[in-house]
Each structure stands twice: as C-alpha cells, then as structure tokens.
Amino acid sequence: RSEIVEELIRAGADVNLPPRNPAHRGLTPLILSIVNGNDEISQCLINSLCSLNQYVEDGRNDNLYDL
C-alpha cells in the first residue's frame, strides 16, 4: 500500500488534501490513516512532509490548529 502512496506523491498528489467523505470532516489524511490503523501509510505521509497540524473545519484546508 505504501508503494501506491509513494507513486501518487511522485505524480504530484497533495497529501494535505482534505477527505471528500463528510464523515471524515476534520481529519487530515495522516490522522485518518492512523485512525484506520495503517501505520505504513501514515509513515509514508510523514515522509512526504504531510502537514501534521492541518485541520479541516468547513471543507477548505486553510484552518490550522495545533494538535
């Protein structure tokens, strides 16, 4: 699975893009992957400089809060 994430990052995927699923509102990709128990993908996102304190409040990704 981490190979897929690495390929997406190489292709220019935004690792900080908020999830489209409304049930996941407020969760960054990093937090979501940790919640889902996928440490390998979490580490891959960290290695790609995923914003660790990004928080999605209203569908935009410009609200930042400390974890």
N, C-alpha and C positions, 0 to 999 in steps of 0.2 A: 504493500500500500504506500509506503513512503516513496517508492520509486515513482508512483503516479503523481504524488505531490511535487516531487522534485522536477518532473517533466513539466507540470503546469507552471511552476515557478520559472523554469527556464524559458517557457513560452510567453512569459510576461503576466501571469495571473497575479492579481492583487490579493496577497494573503490577509489583508486587513479588511476586505470587503465584507460588509455585514451579511448575515444569512437572509435568504428570501422568505424562509418559513416564519410566519408571525409567531409561532410558538417558541421560537428561539430568540425573540426580541431581547436585546440587552446582552446577548452573548457574542463575544468575538469568536472567530474560528478557533483560536487557541483554547479558550475556555470550553467551547463546545466539544472539541476533541478530547479534552481532559475529562469532561463530564461523561462522554461516551466510552471512556476507558482506553483510548488509543494513544498510549504514551509515545509510540514511534512517530505518529503524525504530529503530535504535539512538539516533539523534539525537532522535527523537520521544520515546522513553522517557526520555532525559536531560532533555528539556524538561519532562516531566511529573513531575519530581522522583523518578524511579526510584532506589531505594537502590542506590548503586554498590558497596557493600561487603557486601551481604546474601549469605549463604551457606546453602544448604540441606543439612543433614547427614543428617537422618533423616525427611524428609518434612514436618517443621514448618519454619516460617520465622522461628524465634526465635534462631538461632545466628548471630552476627555476627562476621566476621573481616575484618581489613584485607586489601585486595587486594595 
